[in-house]
């Protein structure tokens, strides 16, 4: 981009009244990293969100103008149980007052794309995923709830209502940006909408830890690593059981549903450590010190595997979702085809056999294709093109 083009872009953004909308600010993950990068592009934009928990966000977005929905006034007992809030969630984003803005960007994995704006306001949705639990995982979601016949019937009717709302809400954005080609295909399938792909931002610069983790010992004693939100769809238990089978060290960083975390601890072997939440600095130290990164679940993109690759670490990933766009087989990692113990164990064995063939520098260079700087420039370009069209 030339100097004149850069000045034009800056002036162009300064003229816009912009708002950002995000589903929830009550846990920190890949979607929230996207929102952070958007706040760098539009630092004065207020953030509208259904629920905000400053304690769980641990200082993220501190100082920002955060506007919450009526759900924020609900009892803490209810706010901690998202399933109980489901009947209210479609209505919540529709109540945001966004009439004063020229441009609204929704960062949506479910609800925020359902905002209602004036005809002259441009609504761009950065879509992390169409709702899985009402589309491709609808029946699995119902079967996992252990509901009785009458409660299952009610749940099915409620999910049908949410699915109808979700399809209608998907007609509201003027433009869709998808976080991967995989997500773009699902947007096309379920919503009948086209989208452009802008991969999420990954922190590449200044990732070297200031001090190494303890005594990492020999290569055979180095640990494999998972950094993830601890939810059942992430399939962390498959990785734990596979490493138990192979008698290899595994470290898991992340927090999530208490019931699921308790289950993971119950199946963890003597060489598995479940550390819970760790700061960015400590997480990066573990990435720098691990033997390889394990990504056992299906995700729409998956930022943490790319972060691990930025340290030159190979990734062992399920051959589904966004991982197929970020991991290059036999160059930056290994794939396994099914989210089951033996399939993952076979992939780990393949990795061990050819571990010395991996080139850490090539893996780092590959990760740079997904940098935050690249994300910011691509989003700026897309927004500028969209606003000029309008």
C-alpha positions, -999 to 999 in steps of 0.1 A, spaced: 0 0 0 14 34 -10 16 64 14 -13 81 -4 -34 50 -2 -27 47 35 -37 83 42 -68 78 22 -77 47 43 -71 65 76 -92 95 65 -119 72 53 -122 54 86 -121 86 106 -152 98 89 -172 67 99 -193 63 130 -186 26 138 -199 1 164 -187 -34 171 -211 -62 183 -199 -94 199 -219 -124 212 -205 -127 247 -176 -112 267 -175 -139 294 -147 -161 282 -116 -155 262 -109 -174 230 -103 -170 193 -134 -150 186 -123 -125 213 -89 -122 197 -107 -111 165 -126 -85 184 -94 -72 199 -79 -67 165 -111 -50 153 -107 -25 183 -72 -17 170 -87 -8 136 -116 11 152 -103 22 186 -132 46 194 -159 21 185 -182 11 213 -187 -27 219 -222 -41 222 -224 -75 238 -251 -97 253 -232 -104 285 -200 -90 300 -180 -105 328 -150 -84 336 -136 -109 361 -136 -137 335 -122 -114 309 -92 -107 331 -86 -71 320 -93 -77 283 -111 -47 268 -105 -27 299 -113 10 292 -135 3 263 -171 15 260 -190 -17 265 -228 -17 262 -246 -48 274 -281 -62 267 -310 -66 292 -295 -101 300 -268 -83 320 -295 -75 346 -305 -111 351 -295 -129 383 -260 -143 384 -275 -178 388 -291 -175 354 -262 -158 336 -240 -188 345 -264 -212 328 -265 -203 291 -290 -231 283 -315 -214 306 -310 -182 287 -317 -197 253 -353 -185 249 -341 -149 255 -310 -149 233 -327 -142 199 -343 -111 213 -313 -97 230 -293 -84 200 -324 -70 184 -328 -45 213 -294 -28 208 -298 9 198 -275 12 168 -293 40 149 -264 65 152 -238 45 133 -227 44 97 -211 10 100 -217 -19 124 -194 -49 124 -208 -80 142 -184 -106 154 -207 -135 154 -206 -172 162 -243 -172 169 -264 -142 180 -248 -108 172 -255 -110 134 -292 -107 144 -289 -70 152 -313 -46 135 -299 -14 119 -313 15 99 -315 10 61 -285 34 56 -263 17 81 -240 -9 67 -238 -42 86 -208 -64 80 -208 -97 98 -174 -114 106 -188 -149 110 -169 -174 132 -194 -201 125 -231 -207 117 -247 -220 149 -236 -256 152 -261 -268 178 -291 -259 156 -276 -270 122 -250 -297 117 -250 -308 154 -287 -305 161 -295 -342 168 -262 -348 186 -268 -319 208 -303 -333 218 -289 -368 224 -262 -354 247 -286 -336 270 -300 -368 287 -335 -353 285 -368 -372 291 -393 -376 264 -414 -345 272 -384 -322 278 -367 -335 246 -398 -325 227 -398 -291 242 -361 -287 235 -366 -298 199 -393 -272 194 -371 -245 209 -342 -254 187 -365 -254 157 -375 -219 166 -339 -208 171 -330 -223 137 -358 -204 120 -346 -172 137 -310 -179 128 -319 -182 91 -339 -150 92 -311 -132 111 -285 -143 85 -304 -122 60 -298 -90 80 -260 -84 74 -252 -66 41 -219 -85 38 -204 -116 53 -167 -122 60 -158 -158 70 -130 -169 91 -121 -198 68 -131 -214 36 -147 -241 57 -169 -216 74 -176 -199 40 -190 -232 27 -212 -236 58 -225 -200 54 -234 -208 18 -250 -241 27 -271 -230 57 -277 -193 50 -275 -192 12 -251 -162 14 -217 -157 -2 -188 -144 18 -151 -134 15 -125 -152 36 -102 -133 60 -83 -156 83 -83 -146 120 -53 -128 136 -25 -147 151 2 -130 173 34 -137 155 58 -110 167 76 -111 200 65 -146 208 98 -159 223 94 -164 261 116 -144 284 126 -175 303 123 -212 295 101 -236 314 121 -254 340 142 -284 330 126 -297 299 148 -328 299 153 -351 269 132 -351 238 115 -383 249 103 -365 281 92 -333 264 55 -329 266 28 -327 240 5 -296 244 -32 -287 241 -43 -251 246 -81 -249 243 -114 -240 257 -125 -271 276 -158 -280 260 -169 -315 249 -168 -307 212 -131 -300 215 -126 -338 221 -98 -332 247 -106 -366 262 -96 -384 230 -61 -368 232 -58 -377 269 -67 -413 263 -44 -416 233 -15 -402 253 -24 -426 281 -22 -454 256 12 -443 243 25 -434 278 36 -400 266 34 -367 286 6 -343 278 -1 -308 292 -36 -292 288 -41 -255 293 -75 -240 294 -107 -236 313 -143 -245 306 -174 -263 318 -168 -277 354 -185 -310 346 -163 -316 316 -132 -305 333 -140 -330 362 -144 -357 336 -111 -349 319 -93 -351 353 -109 -385 359 -95 -400 327 -61 -383 329 -32 -406 333 -1 -401 355 17 -382 327 -11 -358 319 -12 -324 335 -44 -303 334 -33 -268 344 -64 -247 339 -61 -211 328 -26 -196 323 -16 -161 313 -6 -154 277 31 -153 288 29 -187 305 10 -202 276 36 -190 252 63 -205 273 46 -238 271 42 -235 234 79 -228 231 88 -257 253 65 -284 239 74 -313 216 43 -309 194 8 -293 196 -23 -315 196 -56 -303 181 -81 -332 185 -114 -314 177 -132 -300 147 -130 -262 146 -139 -236 121 -104 -221 121 -83 -228 152 -59 -200 162 -39 -219 188 -24 -245 163 -11 -216 143 3 -199 174 22 -232 181 35 -232 146 48 -197 151 72 -213 175 82 -238 149 62 -266 166 45 -293 145 7 -298 149 -11 -331 152 -47 -323 141 -80 -338 131 -84 -336 94 -115 -315 95 -125 -279 96 -101 -250 94 -71 -272 103 -70 -284 67 -63 -248 57 -36 -241 83 -17 -274 87 4 -287 58 7 -325 61 43 -338 67 56 -302 65 39 -284 95 22 -314 111 3 -346 109 -34 -354 104 -56 -381 118 -90 -389 102 -114 -397 130 -118 -382 165 -111 -415 182 -82 -427 204 -65 -452 179 -66 -427 150 -50 -400 170 -25 -425 185 -15 -436 150 -8 -400 140 14 -395 171 33 -426 161 38 -412 126 50 -379 140 75 -396 163 90 -417 135 97 -386 113 101 -360 140 136 -351 130 125 -343 95 104 -313 106 121 -279 99 112 -254 127 121 -224 106 98 -235 77 70 -240 102 75 -205 116 75 -190 81 42 -208 73 26 -194 105 34 -158 94 8 -161 66 -18 -158 94 -4 -128 113 -24 -101 130 -9 -74 108 -22 -93 77 -56 -96 93 -58 -58 100 -47 -49 65 -72 -73 49 -101 -61 70 -93 -25 63 -93 -32 26 -126 -52 27 -143 -25 47 -131 3 24 -143 -17 -6 -177 -24 10 -183 13 20 -173 25 -15 -198 1 -30 -225 15 -7 
